[in-house]
């Protein structure tokens, strides 16, 4: 038995959970935040049999693709009279960070 923890972009979370449920994998979604942009993420947690890990990883790969997004940087702390001209930055968002951990005991009550 394995515990799969996938941290994904919040825009991808709903589609990912639905795809997992379609394949009869039970998943729990929790809101989280972090990363470079401090934007909202989702953490998806599910327990799967060892032989199902590759299928779950394939579902995550299919539904959580990375893409570029243009953002305006936050202005630095400046002294009075200084001028800051923010230039939009193109950053990569999306994709997934996935942890697969062994589970010593699993019970569904």
C-alpha positions in Angstrom: 0.0 0.0 0.0 1.2 3.5 -0.9 0.2 7.0 0.1 0.2 9.3 -2.9 0.3 13.1 -2.1 0.1 15.3 -5.2 0.4 19.1 -4.9 -1.2 20.6 -8.0 -2.4 24.0 -9.3 -5.9 24.8 -8.1 -7.1 25.1 -11.7 -6.1 21.5 -12.3 -7.4 20.0 -9.0 -11.1 19.5 -10.0 -10.3 17.8 -13.3 -7.7 15.6 -11.5 -10.1 14.5 -8.8 -12.8 13.7 -11.3 -10.4 11.7 -13.4 -9.3 9.7 -10.3 -12.9 9.1 -9.3 -13.7 7.9 -12.8 -11.1 5.2 -12.4 -12.5 4.4 -8.9 -9.6 5.9 -6.9 -10.9 7.6 -3.8 -9.1 10.9 -3.3 -9.2 13.7 -0.7 -8.6 17.3 -1.8 -7.3 20.0 0.5 -6.7 23.6 -0.3 -3.1 24.8 0.2 -0.8 27.6 -1.0 2.8 28.3 -1.6 5.4 28.4 -4.3 7.0 31.3 -6.0 3.7 33.1 -6.6 2.1 32.2 -3.3 -1.0 31.3 -5.2 -3.6 28.7 -4.2 -2.8 25.1 -4.8 -4.6 21.9 -4.0 -3.1 18.9 -2.2 -4.7 15.6 -3.4 -4.2 12.6 -1.0 -5.0 9.0 -1.8 -4.1 5.5 -0.7 -3.5 3.0 -3.5 -2.2 -0.5 -3.9 1.4 -0.8 -4.9 0.4 -2.0 -8.4 -1.8 1.1 -9.0 0.8 3.7 -8.4 1.8 3.9 -12.1 -1.8 4.3 -13.2 -2.3 7.1 -10.7 0.9 8.8 -11.8 -0.4 8.6 -15.4 -3.7 10.2 -14.5 -1.8 13.0 -12.7 0.5 13.5 -15.7 -2.4 13.7 -18.1 -4.5 16.2 -16.1 -1.8 18.5 -14.5 0.2 20.1 -17.3 2.5 23.0 -16.8 1.9 26.2 -18.7 3.2 29.8 -18.8 1.5 32.7 -17.1 2.3 36.4 -17.2 2.5 38.1 -13.8 3.3 41.5 -12.5 6.0 41.4 -9.7 5.3 43.0 -6.4 7.2 46.3 -6.0 10.1 46.3 -3.6 10.1 48.5 -0.4 11.4 51.9 -1.7 12.4 55.2 -0.3 10.2 58.2 -0.9 10.9 59.7 -4.4 12.2 56.5 -5.9 10.4 55.1 -8.9 9.7 51.4 -9.7 8.5 50.3 -13.1 7.3 46.7 -12.9 7.8 44.7 -16.0 5.5 41.6 -16.5 7.3 38.3 -16.0 6.5 35.1 -17.7 6.6 32.2 -15.3 5.7 28.5 -15.5 2.7 27.4 -13.4 0.8 24.1 -13.1 2.2 20.6 -13.3 2.4 18.6 -10.1 4.7 17.7 -7.3 4.0 14.1 -6.3 5.2 12.2 -3.2 4.7 8.4 -3.0 5.3 6.9 0.5 4.9 3.5 1.9 2.0 2.9 4.3 2.4 0.5 7.2 -1.3 0.2 7.9 -4.5 1.3 6.1 -8.1 0.9 7.3 -11.3 2.2 5.8 -13.8 2.6 8.5 
